[in-house]
Amino acid sequence: MRRSGPFKTGRLLVVSILMGLLPPVPAGPERIPVSEFASRGLEGWIEHSFQGHTRYRLVMIDDTRVLEAHSEASASALYRRIRVDLEQTPILRWRWRAGGTLGANDEQTRGGDDYAARIYLIKEGGLLPWRTMALNYVWSGNQPVGSSWNNAYSSRARMIALQSGSLDDPRWRSERRNVRDDFRRLFAEEVRYIDAVALMSDTDNSGATATAHYADIRFSAE
């Protein structure tokens, strides 16, 4: 079942409202762990369903506890409210890998807005919720690596393809992004703070199946 346009457009607004119910997690100046799956499990992470439930669980891979996301025609996100000062810690690092069959989707259309793996960073709009912004780092099925585009439902969400193509390679990929620079480049705005980090593997539009793993998500000064 495909979501209607207004429902999907409201994804950022729904997450923003839910975040407002939670106190922010204070962030330190040098290194900020976002995922602490080995020591804290999923403490501080909350799931929100948009269409069914992506199955999120902790698994052991190579003696490391990581997050597994398995989506079967579903779309739900895990998010953690955490305030990060991008002047002090602008660099986001993480590891991920993905498997599935989403290569035929046109991800720039509403019918193809599915991703085997994505990490998105949310800047709240405060009293102006339509000012909420989201920067999405995605594992694309077909867009060129390094390309960026508006989300099919909202120009307040921008997508960046960091990986693309075959989802059958089991190797981990390590990523490093200057989040402050990416916000400036894609939104033409200076963003000092983000208010939440969300993880999402979704295949509800395509009805496909995909599995992703996420690990070692953290912010740092360099």
Solvent accessible surface area in square Angstrom, and as a share of the most:
residue,aa,sasa,rsa
1,M,184,0.82
2,R,145,0.53
3,R,18,0.07
4,S,67,0.43
5,G,15,0.14
6,P,111,0.70
7,F,99,0.41
8,K,8,0.03
9,T,60,0.35
10,G,18,0.17
11,R,15,0.06
12,L,19,0.10
13,L,73,0.36
14,V,52,0.30
15,V,1,0.00
16,S,12,0.07
17,I,104,0.53
18,L,47,0.24
19,M,0,0.00
20,G,53,0.51
21,L,136,0.68
22,L,55,0.27
23,P,106,0.67
24,P,68,0.43
25,V,51,0.29
26,P,123,0.77
27,A,42,0.32
28,G,38,0.36
29,P,83,0.52
30,E,123,0.55
31,R,143,0.52
32,I,8,0.04
33,P,48,0.30
34,V,1,0.01
35,S,11,0.07
36,E,49,0.22
37,F,7,0.03
38,A,79,0.61
39,S,92,0.59
40,R,93,0.34
41,G,9,0.09
42,L,59,0.29
43,E,108,0.48
44,G,43,0.41
45,W,22,0.08
46,I,66,0.34
47,E,71,0.32
48,H,47,0.21
49,S,39,0.25
50,F,13,0.05
51,Q,47,0.21
52,G,39,0.38
53,H,128,0.57
54,T,2,0.01
55,R,119,0.43
56,Y,27,0.10
57,R,114,0.42
58,L,41,0.21
59,V,29,0.17
60,M,127,0.57
61,I,29,0.15
62,D,119,0.62
63,D,137,0.71
64,T,48,0.28
65,R,94,0.34
66,V,0,0.00
67,L,0,0.00
68,E,19,0.08
69,A,0,0.00
70,H,38,0.17
71,S,0,0.00
72,E,107,0.48
73,A,45,0.35
74,S,6,0.04
75,A,0,0.00
76,S,0,0.00
77,A,0,0.00
78,L,10,0.05
79,Y,4,0.01
80,R,12,0.04
81,R,35,0.13
82,I,2,0.01
83,R,96,0.35
84,V,0,0.00
85,D,19,0.10
86,L,0,0.00
87,E,87,0.39
88,Q,82,0.37
89,T,1,0.00
90,P,19,0.12
91,I,4,0.02
92,L,0,0.00
93,R,68,0.25
94,W,2,0.01
95,R,58,0.21
96,W,0,0.00
97,R,47,0.17
98,A,8,0.06
99,G,23,0.22
100,G,19,0.18
101,T,109,0.63
102,L,6,0.03
103,G,43,0.41
104,A,109,0.84
105,N,23,0.12
106,D,75,0.39
107,E,1,0.00
108,Q,92,0.41
109,T,61,0.36
110,R,126,0.46
111,G,27,0.26
112,G,3,0.03
113,D,1,0.00
114,D,0,0.00
115,Y,2,0.01
116,A,1,0.01
117,A,0,0.00
118,R,5,0.02
119,I,0,0.00
120,Y,3,0.01
121,L,0,0.00
122,I,0,0.00
123,K,51,0.22
124,E,38,0.17
125,G,16,0.16
126,G,61,0.59
127,L,174,0.87
128,L,86,0.43
129,P,45,0.28
130,W,171,0.60
131,R,102,0.37
132,T,3,0.02
133,M,7,0.03
134,A,0,0.00
135,L,0,0.00
136,N,4,0.02
137,Y,0,0.00
138,V,0,0.00
139,W,5,0.02
140,S,0,0.00
141,G,8,0.07
142,N,61,0.31
143,Q,23,0.10
144,P,90,0.57
145,V,100,0.57
146,G,52,0.50
147,S,32,0.21
148,S,40,0.26
149,W,13,0.05
150,N,69,0.35
151,N,18,0.09
152,A,24,0.19
153,Y,21,0.08
154,S,25,0.16
155,S,71,0.46
156,R,56,0.20
157,A,6,0.05
158,R,45,0.16
159,M,0,0.00
160,I,1,0.01
161,A,0,0.00
162,L,14,0.07
163,Q,34,0.15
164,S,39,0.25
165,G,31,0.29
166,S,81,0.52
167,L,9,0.04
168,D,115,0.59
169,D,36,0.19
170,P,96,0.61
171,R,154,0.56
172,W,53,0.19
173,R,54,0.20
174,S,90,0.58
175,E,21,0.09
176,R,121,0.44
177,R,57,0.21
178,N,47,0.24
179,V,0,0.00
180,R,64,0.23
181,D,64,0.33
182,D,6,0.03
183,F,0,0.00
184,R,94,0.34
185,R,134,0.49
186,L,23,0.12
187,F,24,0.10
188,A,90,0.70
189,E,47,0.21
190,E,111,0.50
191,V,5,0.03
192,R,100,0.36
193,Y,58,0.22
194,I,0,0.00
195,D,8,0.04
196,A,0,0.00
197,V,0,0.00
198,A,0,0.00
199,L,0,0.00
200,M,0,0.00
201,S,0,0.00
202,D,0,0.00
203,T,0,0.00
204,D,3,0.02
205,N,7,0.04
206,S,43,0.28
207,G,49,0.47
208,A,19,0.15
209,T,61,0.35
210,A,1,0.01
211,T,35,0.21
212,A,0,0.00
213,H,19,0.09
214,Y,0,0.00
215,A,1,0.01
216,D,60,0.31
217,I,1,0.00
218,R,59,0.22
219,F,0,0.00
220,S,15,0.10
221,A,39,0.30
222,E,137,0.62
